[in-house]
Amino acid sequence: MSFTNPSHYTMNMMNSNQSNFNNAFNPNPNFIPHRDTKNYGNIIVNNVNDNIVSEIVTEYTLHVDSIDRDLTIFPNPYKFTLSLGGPATTSSSGGVPDPRIDVSFRNVKYVKLKYLMLPRHINYKIVTDGSGNKTYSTYTASDQDAGNKATILSNYRYLLLRIKEIANDKLYSTNDIIKNDCFVIYRDSNYGYAVNDLWFATQPVKIFYDNGLQNLSKLTIEILKPDGTPLQVLSSITNTFTTTSIPNSEINFDQSTANPSSNFYTNFNQDIQTSMEFELGVCENQVNSQKNYR
């Protein structure tokens, strides 16, 4: 390179920011400038701290009941999608199917499973009364003695609640089915109600880093057995106690008209449902007012 008679290319290189040492280390301009939240004292009633905005975590409670789901879209009461926000119309007309909650959530810091309620019995048999009416009945103690495992707890030591939208990297297990999107839930032995059982997670909170806050527009909910297969309501075949899935058309049929003496329920459809409650911690901004200002 000749500096006595530099070429046009050389002159351009020398004058460029890469070669011009007067400009090479100038900072880049901001495409998105930092938000200025300083209190400059020009407020009529200045009861605000030096930093006008403060961040808080607001807790929202979500109560979910599987009986509110769209039966044509989600026939299994233990596998459905909870829509958060979206138009309140039917899925066939472009809206979101039930179950649905009116609002979606942005900047979610954590999701906590507060409880999950399940029917105590998952095995049912068909009972015919003197008039020929048929209904489902839970198994009796004698049926249990005959070898049928009538309750969820007698079949499974624990269950899995899977919600794929809230996966994090904080759960490890020797069971390969248990992934980061799972809660491992156990029956509460202190809750003694004949129809339903409460189930709780030993680690009920999914926490997200501040640089990875979640935006939730739905929760895909599925209750699984420990082997990963979906939980289902079961019925017997004649009197052999061989179980199979009850057809969805029968699960969703209102059988409240018949009430045999061995039946604990007056409405089969209601009493096989699940309900659950979540607590969402959402990062939000508020005016950073002085708490001791009077």
C-alpha positions as CSV (number, residue, x, y, z in Angstrom):
1,M,0.0,0.0,0.0
2,S,1.4,3.4,-1.0
3,F,0.7,6.3,1.3
4,T,2.5,8.7,-1.1
5,N,-0.1,8.4,-3.8
6,P,-3.0,6.5,-2.1
7,S,-5.6,5.0,-4.3
8,H,-9.3,6.0,-4.2
9,Y,-10.0,2.6,-2.4
10,T,-7.3,3.3,0.2
11,M,-8.6,6.8,0.9
12,N,-12.1,5.4,1.4
13,M,-10.8,2.7,3.8
14,M,-8.8,5.4,5.8
15,N,-11.9,7.6,6.1
16,S,-14.3,4.8,7.0
17,N,-15.3,4.2,10.6
18,Q,-13.3,1.0,10.7
19,S,-10.0,2.7,9.9
20,N,-10.6,6.2,11.2
21,F,-9.4,6.0,14.8
22,N,-11.3,9.2,15.7
23,N,-14.6,7.4,15.0
24,A,-13.8,3.7,15.5
25,F,-14.8,3.6,19.1
26,N,-17.8,5.8,19.1
27,P,-20.8,4.0,20.7
28,N,-23.6,2.9,18.5
29,P,-26.8,4.9,18.7
30,N,-29.8,3.3,20.4
31,F,-32.5,1.9,18.2
32,I,-34.8,1.5,21.3
33,P,-33.8,4.1,23.9
34,H,-34.0,3.3,27.6
35,R,-37.2,4.4,29.2
36,D,-36.8,7.5,31.3
37,T,-38.7,7.0,34.6
38,K,-36.9,9.6,36.7
39,N,-39.0,11.9,38.8
40,Y,-38.1,15.5,37.7
41,G,-40.2,17.1,40.4
42,N,-42.8,18.6,38.0
43,I,-45.8,16.8,39.6
44,I,-48.4,19.0,41.3
45,V,-48.7,16.6,44.2
46,N,-45.2,15.1,44.3
47,N,-45.9,11.9,46.4
48,V,-43.8,9.8,44.0
49,N,-40.3,8.5,44.6
50,D,-37.2,9.4,42.5
51,N,-38.0,6.5,40.2
52,I,-41.6,7.0,39.1
53,V,-42.3,3.3,38.1
54,S,-41.8,0.2,40.2
55,E,-42.3,-3.4,39.2
56,I,-44.6,-5.7,41.3
57,V,-45.8,-9.3,41.0
58,T,-49.6,-9.4,40.9
59,E,-51.2,-12.8,41.8
60,Y,-54.2,-14.0,39.7
61,T,-56.3,-17.0,40.6
62,L,-57.6,-19.3,37.8
63,H,-60.3,-21.8,38.7
64,V,-60.8,-24.5,36.1
65,D,-63.7,-27.0,35.9
66,S,-63.7,-29.7,33.2
67,I,-67.5,-29.8,33.1
68,D,-67.4,-26.4,31.4
69,R,-65.5,-27.8,28.4
70,D,-66.9,-28.2,24.8
71,L,-67.8,-31.9,24.8
72,T,-67.6,-32.2,21.0
73,I,-63.9,-30.9,21.1
74,F,-62.8,-32.4,24.4
75,P,-64.7,-35.6,25.2
76,N,-62.3,-36.8,27.8
77,P,-62.8,-34.8,31.1
78,Y,-59.1,-35.3,31.9
79,K,-57.7,-33.9,28.6
80,F,-58.6,-30.5,27.3
81,T,-57.3,-27.0,26.5
82,L,-58.1,-24.0,28.6
83,S,-58.3,-20.9,26.4
84,L,-57.1,-17.6,27.9
85,G,-58.7,-14.7,26.0
86,G,-59.9,-15.0,22.4
87,P,-63.4,-14.4,21.1
88,A,-66.2,-15.9,23.2
89,T,-67.9,-17.8,20.3
90,T,-68.0,-21.4,19.3
91,S,-65.0,-23.0,17.6
92,S,-67.0,-23.7,14.5
93,S,-67.5,-19.9,13.9
94,G,-63.9,-19.0,14.4
95,G,-63.8,-18.6,18.2
96,V,-62.1,-20.6,20.9
97,P,-63.8,-23.6,22.4
98,D,-64.8,-23.9,26.1
99,P,-63.4,-24.0,28.7
100,R,-62.4,-20.4,28.4
101,I,-61.3,-17.5,30.6
102,D,-61.7,-13.9,29.4
103,V,-58.1,-12.7,29.7
104,S,-54.7,-13.7,28.6
105,F,-51.6,-13.1,30.6
106,R,-48.3,-11.5,29.7
107,N,-45.0,-11.5,31.6
108,V,-45.9,-14.5,33.8
109,K,-43.2,-15.0,36.5
110,Y,-44.6,-18.2,38.0
111,V,-47.5,-20.7,37.9
112,K,-48.5,-22.5,41.0
113,L,-50.9,-25.5,41.2
114,K,-52.9,-24.9,44.3
115,Y,-54.9,-28.1,44.2
116,L,-56.5,-30.7,41.8
117,M,-59.8,-32.5,42.6
118,L,-60.5,-35.8,41.1
119,P,-63.3,-38.4,41.6
120,R,-62.3,-41.0,44.1
121,H,-63.7,-43.8,41.9
122,I,-62.8,-44.3,38.2
123,N,-64.3,-47.8,37.8
124,Y,-68.1,-48.0,37.3
125,K,-70.5,-50.8,36.4
126,I,-73.9,-50.6,34.8
127,V,-76.9,-51.1,37.2
128,T,-80.4,-51.9,36.0
129,D,-83.3,-51.1,38.2
130,G,-86.7,-52.9,38.4
131,S,-88.1,-50.8,35.6
132,G,-85.2,-51.6,33.2
133,N,-83.5,-48.2,33.6
134,K,-79.7,-48.4,33.4
135,T,-77.2,-46.2,35.1
136,Y,-73.6,-46.3,36.2
137,S,-72.7,-47.2,39.7
138,T,-69.4,-47.2,41.6
139,Y,-68.1,-50.5,42.7
140,T,-69.0,-51.6,46.3
141,A,-66.6,-52.9,49.0
142,S,-67.5,-56.5,47.9
143,D,-66.4,-55.6,44.4
144,Q,-63.1,-54.3,45.7
145,D,-62.7,-57.6,47.7
146,A,-63.3,-59.5,44.5
147,G,-60.2,-58.1,42.9
148,N,-61.3,-54.9,41.3
149,K,-59.3,-51.7,42.1
150,A,-62.1,-49.2,42.1
151,T,-60.3,-46.0,43.2
152,I,-57.6,-44.0,41.5
153,L,-55.3,-44.3,44.5
154,S,-55.6,-48.1,44.6
155,N,-54.5,-48.2,41.0
156,Y,-51.7,-45.5,40.9
157,R,-49.3,-44.3,43.6
158,Y,-49.2,-40.9,41.9
159,L,-50.5,-39.1,38.8
160,L,-49.0,-36.5,36.4
161,L,-50.6,-33.2,35.4
162,R,-49.0,-32.1,32.1
163,I,-49.2,-28.5,30.8
164,K,-46.9,-28.0,28.0
165,E,-47.0,-24.2,28.0
166,I,-45.3,-23.9,31.4
167,A,-42.3,-26.1,30.9
168,N,-39.1,-25.2,32.6
169,D,-35.8,-26.9,33.2
170,K,-36.1,-27.6,37.0
171,L,-37.6,-31.1,37.1
172,Y,-35.6,-34.4,36.8
173,S,-36.9,-37.9,37.4
174,T,-35.9,-41.6,37.0
175,N,-39.3,-42.0,35.2
176,D,-38.7,-40.9,31.6
177,I,-42.4,-39.9,31.3
178,I,-42.0,-37.1,33.8
179,K,-40.8,-34.1,31.8
180,N,-40.3,-30.4,32.6
181,D,-44.0,-29.7,31.7
182,C,-45.3,-32.0,34.5
183,F,-46.5,-31.7,38.0
184,V,-46.2,-34.9,40.0
185,I,-49.4,-35.1,42.2
186,Y,-50.3,-37.2,45.2
187,R,-53.6,-37.8,47.0
188,D,-54.1,-35.9,50.2
189,S,-54.7,-38.7,52.8
190,N,-56.2,-36.2,55.3
191,Y,-59.1,-35.3,53.0
192,G,-61.9,-37.8,53.8
193,Y,-64.8,-37.1,51.4
194,A,-66.6,-40.1,49.9
195,V,-67.0,-38.7,46.3
196,N,-63.9,-36.8,45.5
197,D,-60.2,-36.7,46.5
198,L,-57.8,-33.7,46.6
199,W,-54.5,-34.1,45.0
200,F,-51.4,-31.9,45.5
201,A,-48.0,-31.5,44.0
202,T,-44.9,-31.7,46.2
203,Q,-43.3,-29.1,43.9
204,P,-46.3,-27.0,42.9
205,V,-44.5,-24.0,41.4
206,K,-43.0,-23.4,37.9
207,I,-40.8,-20.3,38.0
208,F,-39.4,-18.5,35.0
209,Y,-36.3,-16.2,34.8
210,D,-36.8,-12.5,34.4
211,N,-35.4,-12.7,30.9
212,G,-37.8,-15.5,30.0
213,L,-41.2,-14.5,31.3
214,Q,-44.0,-16.3,29.7
215,N,-47.0,-15.1,27.7
216,L,-50.0,-17.4,28.2
217,S,-52.9,-17.6,25.8
218,K,-53.9,-21.2,26.6
219,L,-53.1,-24.1,29.0
220,T,-53.1,-27.6,27.4
221,I,-54.1,-29.7,30.4
222,E,-53.8,-33.5,30.5
223,I,-53.8,-35.9,33.5
224,L,-51.7,-39.0,32.9
225,K,-51.0,-42.2,34.6
226,P,-47.4,-42.9,35.7
227,D,-46.7,-44.8,32.5
228,G,-47.8,-41.8,30.4
229,T,-51.2,-43.0,29.2
230,P,-54.1,-40.7,29.6
231,L,-56.4,-41.1,32.7
232,Q,-59.8,-42.3,31.7
233,V,-63.1,-43.3,33.4
234,L,-63.4,-47.1,33.2
235,S,-66.3,-49.6,33.1
236,S,-66.5,-53.3,33.7
237,I,-67.4,-55.9,31.1
238,T,-70.3,-58.0,32.6
239,N,-69.0,-59.3,36.0
240,T,-65.4,-60.1,35.1
241,F,-64.0,-56.8,36.3
242,T,-62.1,-56.5,33.0
243,T,-62.0,-52.8,32.4
244,T,-62.2,-50.7,29.3
245,S,-62.9,-47.1,28.5
246,I,-66.5,-45.9,28.9
247,P,-67.6,-44.5,25.5
248,N,-67.6,-40.7,25.4
249,S,-71.3,-40.7,24.4
250,E,-72.1,-42.4,27.7
251,I,-69.7,-40.2,29.8
252,N,-71.4,-37.1,28.6
253,F,-74.9,-38.4,29.0
254,D,-77.0,-37.0,31.9
255,Q,-78.1,-40.1,33.9
256,S,-79.7,-38.3,36.8
257,T,-83.1,-40.0,36.4
258,A,-82.0,-43.3,37.9
259,N,-80.5,-43.6,41.4
260,P,-79.9,-47.2,42.5
261,S,-79.2,-47.8,46.1
262,S,-75.6,-48.7,45.3
263,N,-75.0,-45.5,43.4
264,F,-73.2,-42.7,45.3
265,Y,-74.2,-40.1,42.7
266,T,-77.3,-38.5,41.2
267,N,-75.5,-37.3,38.0
268,F,-72.8,-39.4,36.5
269,N,-71.6,-36.7,34.2
270,Q,-71.0,-34.2,37.0
271,D,-69.2,-36.5,39.4
272,I,-66.5,-37.8,37.0
273,Q,-65.2,-34.3,36.4
274,T,-62.0,-32.7,37.6
275,S,-61.4,-29.2,38.9
276,M,-58.2,-27.4,39.7
277,E,-56.9,-24.0,40.8
278,F,-53.8,-22.1,39.7
279,E,-52.1,-19.0,41.0
280,L,-50.3,-16.9,38.3
281,G,-47.7,-14.4,39.4
282,V,-47.6,-11.7,36.7
283,C,-45.0,-8.9,36.5
284,E,-46.7,-5.5,36.3
285,N,-45.8,-1.9,36.6
286,Q,-47.2,0.6,39.1
287,V,-46.6,4.2,40.1
288,N,-43.9,4.2,42.7
289,S,-45.7,6.3,45.3
290,Q,-44.3,7.1,48.7
291,K,-46.0,4.8,51.2
292,N,-45.5,7.2,54.1
293,Y,-47.0,10.2,52.3
294,R,-50.0,11.7,54.0
